[in-house]
Amino acid sequence: ISHAPADYHKHVVVEPLIEIDGDTATVSSDFLYVQDREGPLISHFGRYADVLARGADGVWRFCRRAIQTEAVSQSDVSTIEDNPGTALAP
């Protein structure tokens, strides 16, 4: 698995839509995965579908995360050696 300083990458989460129902919440958000490949490259993007629960201490925690990858760059976007990323069916 890659990590700085050998490799730089960021998950960018945007436009979260949060619906709260008591002590549970559903969150739908878009994401970009940006890598440094001789300059910035959006290697893939898609959507997260999350379910969170509020604990007795009042802290919200993830219960489930589903990822739908919508598109993947034609470039080698692997973060694990010999494992290029691939798009999943919607």
C-alpha distance (Angstrom), angle and dihedral (degrees) to the residues before:
residue distance angle dihedral
I1 . . .
S2 3.77 . .
H3 3.78 127.0 .
A4 3.80 140.9 164.1
P5 2.94 136.4 -48.3
A6 3.83 92.3 25.9
D7 3.83 91.7 44.6
Y8 3.79 131.5 12.6
H9 3.80 123.5 -154.3
K10 3.80 138.0 153.2
H11 3.78 136.0 -159.9
V12 3.81 107.2 -142.8
V13 3.81 115.1 -162.6
V14 3.81 117.5 -164.7
E15 3.79 140.7 176.8
P16 3.81 100.2 13.6
L17 3.80 113.4 -166.0
I18 3.82 106.9 -155.5
E19 3.79 123.4 -167.1
I20 3.81 115.5 -174.4
D21 3.80 123.0 -160.2
G22 3.79 109.7 176.8
D23 3.79 108.6 -64.6
T24 3.81 95.7 -10.1
A25 3.78 131.0 72.1
T26 3.78 136.8 -173.6
V27 3.78 119.0 -148.9
S28 3.79 128.3 -167.7
S29 3.80 116.8 -171.9
D30 3.79 141.4 159.6
F31 3.79 121.7 -121.7
L32 3.80 139.2 -163.6
Y33 3.79 124.0 -162.2
V34 3.80 109.4 -150.2
Q35 3.80 122.4 -167.9
D36 3.79 133.9 -177.5
R37 3.80 104.9 -119.9
E38 3.81 101.3 160.0
G39 3.81 84.8 -47.6
P40 3.79 132.7 0.1
L41 3.81 117.1 -47.1
I42 3.80 128.1 -179.1
S43 3.78 95.3 -139.2
H44 3.79 97.0 -177.4
F45 3.78 143.4 -15.0
G46 3.77 139.9 -167.4
R47 3.79 144.2 122.2
Y48 3.78 137.4 -58.2
A49 3.81 120.6 -147.7
D50 3.81 107.8 -164.7
V51 3.79 136.8 -179.4
L52 3.81 118.4 -158.3
A53 3.80 133.4 -175.1
R54 3.79 129.4 -157.7
G55 3.79 111.6 -128.1
A56 3.80 127.1 -142.9
D57 3.82 86.8 -96.2
G58 3.83 90.3 59.5
V59 3.82 94.2 -111.8
W60 3.82 118.3 132.6
R61 3.83 114.2 -131.2
F62 3.79 133.7 -175.5
C63 3.80 115.5 -104.9
R64 3.79 97.3 173.2
R65 3.79 139.8 3.2
A66 3.80 124.0 -168.8
I67 3.81 118.1 -171.7
Q68 3.78 124.7 -155.4
T69 3.80 111.3 -169.4
E70 3.79 108.2 -154.4
A71 3.81 101.3 -178.3
V72 3.81 139.9 3.7
S73 3.81 127.5 -159.9
Q74 3.80 118.5 -106.8
S75 3.83 87.0 -125.3
D76 3.80 123.7 88.8
V77 3.82 100.4 -83.3
S78 3.79 98.4 172.6
T79 3.77 119.4 139.4
I80 3.80 90.1 -175.3
E81 3.80 116.6 59.9
D82 3.82 113.0 -96.2
N83 3.83 92.7 4.2
P84 3.83 111.2 107.8
G85 3.79 116.5 -169.2
T86 3.79 119.6 -106.8
A87 3.79 132.6 -164.3
L88 3.79 117.9 -111.2
A89 3.78 123.0 -138.0
P90 3.82 112.5 -97.0
